[in-house]
Amino acid sequence: MSYYRYHLFFCINEREDGRPFCARHGAKEMRDYLKQRVKAAGLSGPGGVRVNTAGCLDRCSEGPVLVVYPEAVWYTFVDKEDMDEIFEKHLVGGEVVDRLRI
């Protein structure tokens, strides 16, 4: 059994060369928001959900980007409503949010 039920990685990469990057689209704020929701719901820690920061996941052109393991589901998102949907459907309900999947 995995140490965490779900392990999330948010790309918060920044670039100075003009190419797209996830941090430009609020990735840090959305990571912090989802991390707070997970903790408030008592889902963080072993056997639960871990929200981590990642460097470049090499999909910034599709970003902002979040990947959920162990299923290796890649998401993009825009706002807190998207984070709420990922939280409620995937992290609580175990259902992939197809409309946000990349």
C-alpha positions, 0 to 999 in steps of 0.5 A: 500500500502507498504511504499516501492515498493521493500524492499531488504535485503542483508545477510552480515553475517560473521562466525568464525566456518568454516561454509559458510557465505555470507560476504565471497562472496562479499555480502557487496560490491554487496549491496553497488553497488546495493544501489548506482545504485538504488540511481543514478536511483532516485528509492530510498525512499518512494514508491521506493526501499530500500536496507538494510543490514541483519544479517544471513538469515539462507541460507548462504550455498546457498549464497551470499543471497538477498531477495526482498519483498514484493514478498519474492523472494530469490536470489543468485549472483556472480558479478555486472552483476548479480546485474545489471540483478536484478536491470533492470529486477526485480526492474525496470521491475517487472520481477523475474530473475529465473536463480538467484532465490533460 
